[in-house]
């Protein structure tokens, strides 16, 4: 979407583009089918995957590592990308595009909520609380992968994600 405005300096017509905001979400898991969720301090309130916006000048991977540390106090090792989630209504605040990473912590003993998170806690995948954003969908996709189900197409809303992963044998247990 673009909008024409006049340049304040020279008066020429210039275009301002309204683009989606890049974000990351991180599925931090253990070998017992448990994942880290945070209870958010800021609206929308509720439980969510750790994550946030990519800062100018950092890579998507750096943003994931930084957000995980800020919200959970965990240092993580990124394993791979689960997918890219981009439905315009996935975040009620604004249109975002999130790259979702799967990661493991270097040490779970440091787990505690900080920064934007009131609490950070491990939850079994089969007993999750209600989640904000599209994080229920993301975790359903993660469950399919760790159960070794083939996911060629994951459909949600008007968005379609094509998975490049057919097997995820190294983390299914």
MDTraj code that builds the backbone (N, CA, C; nanometers):
import mdtraj as md
import numpy as np

residues = "UNK UNK UNK UNK UNK UNK UNK UNK UNK UNK UNK UNK UNK UNK UNK UNK UNK UNK UNK UNK UNK UNK UNK UNK UNK UNK UNK UNK UNK UNK UNK UNK UNK UNK UNK UNK UNK UNK UNK UNK UNK UNK UNK UNK UNK UNK UNK UNK UNK UNK UNK UNK UNK UNK UNK UNK UNK UNK UNK UNK UNK UNK UNK UNK UNK UNK UNK UNK UNK UNK UNK UNK UNK UNK UNK UNK UNK UNK UNK UNK UNK UNK UNK UNK UNK UNK UNK UNK UNK UNK UNK UNK UNK UNK UNK UNK UNK UNK UNK UNK UNK UNK UNK UNK UNK UNK UNK UNK UNK UNK UNK UNK UNK UNK UNK UNK UNK UNK UNK UNK UNK UNK UNK UNK UNK UNK UNK UNK UNK UNK UNK UNK UNK UNK UNK UNK UNK UNK UNK UNK UNK UNK UNK UNK UNK UNK UNK UNK UNK UNK UNK UNK UNK UNK UNK UNK UNK UNK UNK UNK UNK UNK UNK UNK UNK UNK UNK UNK UNK UNK UNK UNK UNK".split()
xyz = np.array([
    [0.0849, -0.1159, 0.0000],
    [0.0000, 0.0000, 0.0000],
    [0.0900, 0.1228, 0.0000],
    [0.0589, 0.2186, -0.0860],
    [0.1396, 0.3395, -0.0890],
    [0.0495, 0.4624, -0.0898],
    [0.1074, 0.5705, -0.0433],
    [0.0346, 0.6960, -0.0341],
    [0.1291, 0.8062, -0.0808],
    [0.0771, 0.8949, -0.1665],
    [0.1583, 1.0061, -0.2156],
    [0.1498, 1.1231, -0.1181],
    [0.2662, 1.1812, -0.0874],
    [0.2726, 1.3022, -0.0041],
    [0.3713, 1.3982, -0.0685],
    [0.3681, 1.5225, -0.0234],
    [0.4641, 1.6214, -0.0728],
    [0.5843, 1.6252, 0.0204],
    [0.7027, 1.6284, -0.0391],
    [0.8266, 1.6394, 0.0372],
    [0.8287, 1.7748, 0.1078],
    [0.8593, 1.7731, 0.2370],
    [0.8636, 1.8972, 0.3158],
    [0.9776, 1.9892, 0.2725],
    [1.0825, 1.9338, 0.2159],
    [1.1994, 2.0138, 0.1760],
    [1.1869, 2.0739, 0.0369],
    [1.1414, 1.9917, -0.0612],
    [1.1426, 2.0400, -0.1994],
    [1.0052, 2.0496, -0.2639],
    [0.9020, 1.9943, -0.1990],
    [0.7671, 2.0011, -0.2544],
    [0.7356, 1.8942, -0.3568],
    [0.8311, 1.8101, -0.3917],
    [0.8074, 1.7036, -0.4891],
    [0.7163, 1.5970, -0.4300],
    [0.6443, 1.5296, -0.5179],
    [0.5597, 1.4192, -0.4736],
    [0.6481, 1.2971, -0.4460],
    [0.6332, 1.2404, -0.3281],
    [0.7050, 1.1190, -0.2910],
    [0.6032, 1.0185, -0.2388],
    [0.6410, 0.8932, -0.2430],
    [0.5502, 0.7886, -0.1972],
    [0.5956, 0.7341, -0.0631],
    [0.5000, 0.7134, 0.0245],
    [0.5232, 0.6506, 0.1540],
    [0.4549, 0.5144, 0.1478],
    [0.5305, 0.4117, 0.1784],
    [0.4778, 0.2755, 0.1729],
    [0.4460, 0.2262, 0.3130],
    [0.3344, 0.1568, 0.3248],
    [0.2980, 0.0941, 0.4515],
    [0.3204, -0.0562, 0.4333],
    [0.4261, -0.1056, 0.4943],
    [0.4644, -0.2458, 0.4795],
    [0.4480, -0.3209, 0.6113],
    [0.4332, -0.4533, 0.6024],
    [0.4298, -0.5333, 0.7254],
    [0.5607, -0.5195, 0.8024],
    [0.5529, -0.5397, 0.9322],
    [0.6672, -0.5272, 1.0228],
    [0.7308, -0.6657, 1.0430],
    [0.8633, -0.6783, 1.0270],
    [0.9279, -0.8081, 1.0500],
    [0.9374, -0.8417, 1.1991],
    [0.9087, -0.9669, 1.2289],
    [0.9105, -1.0145, 1.3675],
    [0.9651, -1.1561, 1.3720],
    [0.9927, -1.2020, 1.4923],
    [1.0355, -1.3405, 1.5149],
    [0.9551, -1.3991, 1.6303],
    [0.9347, -1.5282, 1.6253],
    [0.8823, -1.6052, 1.7380],
    [0.9739, -1.7251, 1.7532],
    [0.9888, -1.7712, 1.8770],
    [1.0825, -1.8797, 1.9022],
    [1.0131, -1.9906, 1.9812],
    [1.0185, -2.1112, 1.9264],
    [0.9709, -2.2299, 1.9982],
    [1.0929, -2.2882, 2.0670],
    [1.1022, -2.2657, 2.1973],
    [1.2122, -2.3207, 2.2767],
    [1.1581, -2.4484, 2.3405],
    [1.2176, -2.5619, 2.3083],
    [1.1620, -2.6906, 2.3511],
    [1.2682, -2.7769, 2.4181],
    [1.2180, -2.8807, 2.4832],
    [1.3070, -2.9818, 2.5402],
    [1.2752, -3.1159, 2.4752],
    [1.3371, -3.2224, 2.5244],
    [1.3165, -3.3555, 2.4672],
    [1.1909, -3.4239, 2.5183],
    [1.1116, -3.3559, 2.6009],
    [0.9935, -3.4160, 2.6632],
    [0.8644, -3.3549, 2.6121],
    [0.8691, -3.2982, 2.4904],
    [0.7528, -3.2356, 2.4272],
    [0.6941, -3.1241, 2.5132],
    [0.7847, -3.0427, 2.5680],
    [0.7452, -2.9233, 2.6422],
    [0.8051, -2.8020, 2.5725],
    [0.7321, -2.6893, 2.5809],
    [0.7789, -2.5651, 2.5191],
    [0.7711, -2.4516, 2.6201],
    [0.8551, -2.3507, 2.5996],
    [0.8553, -2.2319, 2.6840],
    [0.7520, -2.1336, 2.6319],
    [0.6667, -2.0878, 2.7225],
    [0.5725, -1.9804, 2.6918],
    [0.5961, -1.8672, 2.7900],
    [0.5589, -1.7463, 2.7477],
    [0.5694, -1.6314, 2.8365],
    [0.4310, -1.5741, 2.8607],
    [0.4117, -1.5196, 2.9803],
    [0.2904, -1.4433, 3.0071],
    [0.3252, -1.2969, 2.9808],
    [0.2548, -1.2373, 2.8863],
    [0.2876, -1.1024, 2.8390],
    [0.2500, -0.9944, 2.9403],
    [0.3373, -0.8933, 2.9537],
    [0.3100, -0.7762, 3.0383],
    [0.2264, -0.6716, 2.9655],
    [0.2376, -0.6715, 2.8323],
    [0.1749, -0.5678, 2.7505],
    [0.0657, -0.6265, 2.6614],
    [-0.0329, -0.5442, 2.6241],
    [-0.1385, -0.5924, 2.5342],
    [-0.0812, -0.6374, 2.3999],
    [-0.1382, -0.7419, 2.3440],
    [-0.2458, -0.8205, 2.3998],
    [-0.1948, -0.9114, 2.5121],
    [-0.2657, -0.9091, 2.6222],
    [-0.2259, -0.9868, 2.7398],
    [-0.2560, -1.1339, 2.7185],
    [-0.1796, -1.2192, 2.7817],
    [-0.2008, -1.3629, 2.7732],
    [-0.0687, -1.4352, 2.7536],
    [-0.0794, -1.5638, 2.7266],
    [0.0376, -1.6492, 2.7055],
    [0.0761, -1.6484, 2.5588],
    [0.2059, -1.6535, 2.5338],
    [0.2575, -1.6469, 2.3972],
    [0.3930, -1.7141, 2.3892],
    [0.4348, -1.7416, 2.2675],
    [0.5732, -1.7812, 2.2447],
    [0.6616, -1.6596, 2.2677],
    [0.7846, -1.6793, 2.3115],
    [0.8764, -1.5658, 2.3181],
    [0.8984, -1.5122, 2.1765],
    [0.9140, -1.3823, 2.1664],
    [0.9382, -1.3239, 2.0357],
    [0.9228, -1.1738, 2.0375],
    [0.9382, -1.1130, 1.9223],
    [0.9244, -0.9686, 1.9129],
    [0.9711, -0.9173, 1.7784],
    [0.9906, -0.7875, 1.7724],
    [1.0240, -0.7209, 1.6477],
    [1.1737, -0.7230, 1.6205],
    [1.2067, -0.7267, 1.4927],
    [1.3456, -0.7218, 1.4495],
    [1.3905, -0.5762, 1.4562],
    [1.5029, -0.5512, 1.5223],
    [1.5577, -0.4159, 1.5299],
    [1.6323, -0.3828, 1.4012],
    [1.6308, -0.2553, 1.3674],
    [1.7055, -0.2099, 1.2494],
    [1.8539, -0.2450, 1.2684],
    [1.9135, -0.3041, 1.1666],
    [2.0557, -0.3374, 1.1721],
    [2.0869, -0.4764, 1.2243],
    [1.9855, -0.5550, 1.2641],
    [2.0144, -0.6913, 1.3097],
    [1.9511, -0.7923, 1.2151],
    [2.0078, -0.9108, 1.2129],
    [1.9518, -1.0180, 1.1306],
    [1.8325, -1.0790, 1.2029],
    [1.7555, -1.1557, 1.1280],
    [1.6415, -1.2289, 1.1867],
    [1.6928, -1.3227, 1.2960],
    [1.8039, -1.3913, 1.2699],
    [1.8604, -1.4848, 1.3678],
    [1.9044, -1.4122, 1.4944],
    [1.9693, -1.2978, 1.4788],
    [2.0109, -1.2186, 1.5953],
    [1.8892, -1.1729, 1.6759],
    [1.7834, -1.1344, 1.6062],
    [1.6616, -1.0916, 1.6754],
    [1.6023, -1.2063, 1.7571],
    [1.6014, -1.3270, 1.7015],
    [1.5466, -1.4428, 1.7738],
    [1.6280, -1.4717, 1.9000],
    [1.7587, -1.4701, 1.8877],
    [1.8455, -1.4963, 2.0034],
    [1.8275, -1.3869, 2.1091],
    [1.8212, -1.2611, 2.0641],
    [1.8037, -1.1475, 2.1571],
    [1.6681, -1.1544, 2.2275],
    [1.5615, -1.1765, 2.1519],
    [1.4270, -1.1813, 2.2115],
    [1.4145, -1.2969, 2.3106],
    [1.4708, -1.4125, 2.2770],
    [1.4660, -1.5262, 2.3692],
    [1.5348, -1.4904, 2.5008],
    [1.6514, -1.4292, 2.4914],
    [1.7276, -1.3896, 2.6121],
    [1.6515, -1.2838, 2.6915],
    [1.5983, -1.1819, 2.6224],
    [1.5270, -1.0742, 2.6918],
    [1.4033, -1.1251, 2.7659],
    [1.3270, -1.2138, 2.7038],
    [1.1985, -1.2541, 2.7617],
    [1.2049, -1.3775, 2.8502],
    [1.3053, -1.4637, 2.8302],
    [1.3104, -1.5888, 2.9070],
    [1.4376, -1.6053, 2.9883],
    [1.5337, -1.5167, 2.9694],
    [1.6665, -1.5238, 3.0318],
    [1.7496, -1.6427, 2.9825],
    [1.7027, -1.7092, 2.8771],
    [1.7723, -1.8266, 2.8250],
    [1.8632, -1.7899, 2.7082],
    [1.9820, -1.8483, 2.7091],
    [2.0654, -1.8460, 2.5902],
    [2.0249, -1.9677, 2.5089],
    [2.0016, -1.9464, 2.3795],
    [1.9493, -2.0547, 2.2970],
    [2.0411, -2.0858, 2.1805],
    [2.0190, -2.2044, 2.1242],
    [2.0816, -2.2461, 1.9999],
    [1.9672, -2.2664, 1.9009],
    [1.9704, -2.1901, 1.7926],
    [1.8677, -2.2048, 1.6901],
    [1.8900, -2.3349, 1.6151],
    [1.7833, -2.4144, 1.6014],
    [1.7945, -2.5415, 1.5283],
    [1.7558, -2.5254, 1.3815],
    [1.6450, -2.4582, 1.3582],
    [1.5955, -2.4382, 1.2219],
    [1.4741, -2.3474, 1.2220],
    [1.4268, -2.3168, 1.1040],
    [1.3056, -2.2363, 1.0872],
    [1.1870, -2.3310, 1.0757],
    [1.0817, -2.3057, 1.1521],
    [0.9570, -2.3815, 1.1366],
    [0.8820, -2.3285, 1.0151],
    [0.8676, -2.1968, 1.0068],
    [0.7941, -2.1392, 0.8951],
    [0.7874, -1.9886, 0.9051],
    [0.7169, -1.9319, 0.8101],
    [0.6942, -1.7878, 0.8050],
    [0.5439, -1.7673, 0.8103],
    [0.4995, -1.6885, 0.9056],
    [0.3570, -1.6662, 0.9295],
    [0.3269, -1.5198, 0.9012],
    [0.2320, -1.4964, 0.8107],
    [0.2148, -1.3604, 0.7609],
    [0.0704, -1.3152, 0.7453],
    [-0.0237, -1.3886, 0.7995],
    [-0.1631, -1.3456, 0.7843],
    [-0.1778, -1.2037, 0.8378],
    [-0.2415, -1.1142, 0.7625],
    [-0.2519, -0.9741, 0.8055],
    [-0.3176, -0.9538, 0.9428],
    [-0.3944, -1.0505, 0.9887],
    [-0.4618, -1.0358, 1.1186],
    [-0.3985, -1.1201, 1.2290],
    [-0.2780, -1.1712, 1.2059],
    [-0.2122, -1.2575, 1.3057],
    [-0.1777, -1.1809, 1.4326],
    [-0.1565, -1.0498, 1.4214],
    [-0.1273, -0.9629, 1.5360],
    [-0.2309, -0.8510, 1.5333],
    [-0.3109, -0.8372, 1.6394],
    [-0.4174, -0.7350, 1.6379],
    [-0.3658, -0.5912, 1.6354],
    [-0.2383, -0.5711, 1.6643],
    [-0.1833, -0.4354, 1.6694],
    [-0.1460, -0.3819, 1.5322],
    [-0.0935, -0.4713, 1.4466],
    [-0.0477, -0.4302, 1.3138],
    [-0.0138, -0.5537, 1.2323],
    [0.0019, -0.5348, 1.1022],
    [0.0376, -0.6455, 1.0142],
    [0.1856, -0.6785, 1.0336],
    [0.2134, -0.8024, 1.0725],
    [0.3504, -0.8476, 1.0927],
    [0.3777, -0.9717, 1.0076],
    [0.5034, -0.9923, 0.9792],
    [0.5502, -1.1166, 0.9170],
    [0.6497, -1.1765, 1.0146],
    [0.6183, -1.2956, 1.0646],
    [0.7055, -1.3568, 1.1647],
    [0.7763, -1.4799, 1.1091],
    [0.9067, -1.4809, 1.1277],
    [0.9862, -1.6003, 1.1016],
    [0.9901, -1.6756, 1.2343],
    [0.9419, -1.7991, 1.2324],
    [0.9340, -1.8787, 1.3550],
    [1.0502, -1.9781, 1.3575],
    [1.1303, -1.9676, 1.4629],
    [1.2454, -2.0552, 1.4817],
    [1.2150, -2.1622, 1.5848],
    [1.2810, -2.2763, 1.5681],
    [1.2808, -2.3818, 1.6686],
    [1.4191, -2.3789, 1.7318],
    [1.4229, -2.3833, 1.8655],
    [1.5505, -2.3694, 1.9362],
    [1.5518, -2.4550, 2.0614],
    [1.6712, -2.4777, 2.1084],
    [1.6910, -2.5427, 2.2383],
    [1.7742, -2.4497, 2.3241],
    [1.7506, -2.4507, 2.4550],
    [1.8312, -2.3667, 2.5433],
    [1.9636, -2.4342, 2.5747],
    [2.0605, -2.3527, 2.6078],
    [2.1884, -2.4074, 2.6530],
    [2.1738, -2.4628, 2.7941],
    [2.0839, -2.4008, 2.8740],
    [2.0640, -2.4414, 3.0130],
    [1.9259, -2.3945, 3.0589],
    [1.8358, -2.4890, 3.0858],
    [1.6995, -2.4523, 3.1275],
    [1.6941, -2.3896, 3.2668],
    [1.7970, -2.4062, 3.3484],
    [1.7913, -2.3572, 3.4864],
    [1.7801, -2.2047, 3.4950],
    [1.8171, -2.1351, 3.3876],
    [1.8102, -1.9882, 3.3878],
    [1.6711, -1.9351, 3.3545],
    [1.5760, -2.0235, 3.3252],
    [1.4433, -1.9818, 3.2793],
    [1.3718, -1.8937, 3.3810],
    [1.3434, -1.7695, 3.3396],
    [1.2594, -1.6784, 3.4182],
    [1.2153, -1.5648, 3.3268],
    [1.0972, -1.5139, 3.3531],
    [1.0445, -1.4045, 3.2729],
    [1.1166, -1.2742, 3.3021],
    [1.1396, -1.1961, 3.1969],
    [1.1981, -1.0627, 3.2137],
    [1.1571, -0.9776, 3.0940],
    [1.1909, -0.8499, 3.0974],
    [1.1578, -0.7552, 2.9916],
    [1.0062, -0.7507, 2.9713],
    [0.9564, -0.7926, 2.8564],
    [0.8124, -0.7878, 2.8263],
    [0.7341, -0.9039, 2.8871],
    [0.8005, -0.9951, 2.9536],
    [0.7362, -1.1155, 3.0060],
    [0.7262, -1.1103, 3.1584],
    [0.6040, -1.1277, 3.2090],
    [0.5855, -1.1378, 3.3547],
    [0.6430, -1.2695, 3.4050],
    [0.6159, -1.3749, 3.3274],
    [0.6540, -1.5112, 3.3664],
    [0.7006, -1.5844, 3.2416],
    [0.7963, -1.6724, 3.2577],
    [0.8354, -1.7664, 3.1528],
    [0.8287, -1.9052, 3.2141],
    [0.7631, -1.9978, 3.1444],
    [0.7353, -2.1281, 3.2041],
    [0.7294, -2.2356, 3.0963],
    [0.7688, -2.3576, 3.1336],
    [0.7563, -2.4737, 3.0451],
    [0.6144, -2.5294, 3.0515],
    [0.5588, -2.5613, 2.9351],
    [0.4263, -2.6236, 2.9269],
    [0.4357, -2.7482, 2.8399],
    [0.3665, -2.8565, 2.8797],
    [0.3581, -2.9730, 2.7914],
    [0.2754, -2.9366, 2.6674],
    [0.3162, -2.9849, 2.5522],
    [0.2432, -2.9548, 2.4293],
    [0.0989, -3.0036, 2.4324],
    [0.0712, -3.1048, 2.5139],
    [-0.0659, -3.1552, 2.5216],
    [-0.1492, -3.0862, 2.6306],
    [-0.0962, -2.9821, 2.6915],
    [-0.1696, -2.9100, 2.7954],
    [-0.1312, -2.7615, 2.7946],
    [-0.1619, -2.6957, 2.6823],
    [-0.1247, -2.5549, 2.6658],
    [-0.2370, -2.4628, 2.7134],
    [-0.2026, -2.3460, 2.7653],
    [-0.3051, -2.2477, 2.7978],
    [-0.3566, -2.1829, 2.6683],
    [-0.4602, -2.0983, 2.6810],
    [-0.5033, -2.0196, 2.5655],
    [-0.3901, -1.9256, 2.5270],
    [-0.3659, -1.9139, 2.3973],
    [-0.2533, -1.8353, 2.3483],
    [-0.3018, -1.7157, 2.2668],
    [-0.2242, -1.6059, 2.2715],
    [-0.2548, -1.4883, 2.1914],
    [-0.1893, -1.5005, 2.0538],
    [-0.2203, -1.4051, 1.9668],
    [-0.1704, -1.4029, 1.8292],
    [-0.2137, -1.5322, 1.7583],
    [-0.1313, -1.5817, 1.6686],
    [-0.1593, -1.7079, 1.5990],
    [-0.0736, -1.8215, 1.6554],
    [-0.0353, -1.8097, 1.7815],
    [0.0599, -1.9037, 1.8383],
    [0.0032, -2.0444, 1.8570],
    [-0.1286, -2.0588, 1.8693],
    [-0.1878, -2.1934, 1.8720],
    [-0.1646, -2.2635, 1.7384],
    [-0.1834, -2.1917, 1.6301],
    [-0.1599, -2.2469, 1.4962],
    [-0.0140, -2.2862, 1.4791],
    [0.0749, -2.1995, 1.5227],
    [0.2183, -2.2275, 1.5113],
    [0.2536, -2.3543, 1.5884],
    [0.2024, -2.3673, 1.7101],
    [0.2350, -2.4860, 1.7900],
    [0.1671, -2.6115, 1.7362],
    [0.0515, -2.5992, 1.6720],
    [-0.0091, -2.7150, 1.6055],
    [0.0810, -2.7628, 1.4919],
    [0.1380, -2.6681, 1.4176],
    [0.2314, -2.7042, 1.3108],
    [0.3562, -2.7716, 1.3688],
    [0.4066, -2.7200, 1.4798],
    [0.5233, -2.7792, 1.5458],
    [0.4924, -2.9226, 1.5918],
    [0.3739, -2.9439, 1.6480],
    [0.3346, -3.0789, 1.6918],
    [0.3341, -3.1765, 1.5748],
    [0.2833, -3.1325, 1.4599],
    [0.2818, -3.2200, 1.3420],
    [0.4229, -3.2613, 1.3040],
    [0.5141, -3.1674, 1.3116],
    [0.6519, -3.1978, 1.2727],
    [0.7177, -3.2939, 1.3718],
    [0.7022, -3.2716, 1.5011],
    [0.7692, -3.3624, 1.5949],
    [0.7025, -3.4996, 1.5993],
    [0.5780, -3.5076, 1.5503],
    [0.5113, -3.6378, 1.5386],
    [0.5381, -3.7003, 1.4019],
    [0.6306, -3.6382, 1.3266],
    [0.6752, -3.6880, 1.1960],
    [0.5631, -3.6948, 1.0934],
    [0.4663, -3.6039, 1.1053],
    [0.3625, -3.5949, 1.0040],
    [0.4134, -3.5056, 0.8923],
    [0.3832, -3.5450, 0.7705],
    [0.4269, -3.4652, 0.6566],
    [0.3402, -3.3398, 0.6476],
    [0.4044, -3.2254, 0.6355],
    [0.3305, -3.1004, 0.6193],
    [0.3793, -3.0334, 0.4924],
    [0.3114, -3.0564, 0.3847],
    [0.3467, -2.9870, 0.2614],
    [0.2777, -2.8516, 0.2555],
    [0.1545, -2.8486, 0.3010],
    [0.0802, -2.7234, 0.3007],
    [0.0131, -2.7068, 0.4358],
    [0.0302, -2.5917, 0.4922],
    [-0.0398, -2.5585, 0.6159],
    [-0.1281, -2.4405, 0.5813],
    [-0.2571, -2.4590, 0.5907],
    [-0.3478, -2.3519, 0.5507],
    [-0.4123, -2.2900, 0.6737],
    [-0.4104, -2.1585, 0.6800],
    [-0.4817, -2.0890, 0.7872],
    [-0.5257, -1.9546, 0.7327],
    [-0.6542, -1.9274, 0.7483],
    [-0.7089, -1.8032, 0.6954],
    [-0.6884, -1.7983, 0.5448],
    [-0.6497, -1.6830, 0.4947],
    [-0.6252, -1.6657, 0.3516],
    [-0.4780, -1.6809, 0.3187],
    [-0.3981, -1.7214, 0.4157],
    [-0.2551, -1.7336, 0.3955],
    [-0.2210, -1.8803, 0.3749],
    [-0.1204, -1.9067, 0.2972],
    [-0.0789, -2.0442, 0.2730],
    [0.0712, -2.0519, 0.2878],
    [0.1161, -2.1472, 0.3651],
    [0.2594, -2.1640, 0.3898],
    [0.3014, -2.2983, 0.3314],
    [0.4058, -2.2988, 0.2532],
    [0.4588, -2.4230, 0.1983],
    [0.5823, -2.4622, 0.2782],
    [0.5768, -2.5764, 0.3401],
    [0.6882, -2.6220, 0.4223],
    [0.7996, -2.6775, 0.3355],
    [0.9215, -2.6466, 0.3736],
    [1.0363, -2.7049, 0.3051],
    [1.0881, -2.8257, 0.3816],
    [1.0240, -2.8555, 0.4948],
    [1.0690, -2.9676, 0.5763],
    [0.9692, -3.0812, 0.5660],
    [1.0166, -3.2001, 0.5330],
    [0.9301, -3.3159, 0.5314],
    [0.9540, -3.4055, 0.6520],
    [1.0746, -3.4018, 0.7066],
    [1.1056, -3.4849, 0.8213],
    [1.1754, -3.4013, 0.9249],
    [1.1513, -3.4380, 1.0482],
    [1.2091, -3.3644, 1.1593],
    [1.2562, -3.4656, 1.2630],
    [1.3231, -3.5717, 1.2152],
    [1.3556, -3.6858, 1.3008],
    [1.4429, -3.6532, 1.4194],
    [1.5263, -3.5500, 1.4098],
    [1.6218, -3.5248, 1.5185],
    [1.5573, -3.4703, 1.6445],
    [1.4340, -3.4207, 1.6396],
    [1.3731, -3.3720, 1.7645],
    [1.2490, -3.4501, 1.8045],
    [1.2061, -3.5464, 1.7267],
    [1.0902, -3.6234, 1.7708],
    [1.1355, -3.7270, 1.8726],
    [1.0614, -3.7385, 1.9782],
    [1.0948, -3.8366, 2.0820],
    [0.9675, -3.8911, 2.1406],
])
top = md.Topology()
chain = top.add_chain()
for i, resn in enumerate(residues, 1):
    res = top.add_residue(resn, chain, resSeq=i)
    for name in ("N", "CA", "C"):
        top.add_atom(name, md.element.get_by_symbol(name[0]), res)
traj = md.Trajectory(xyz[None], top)
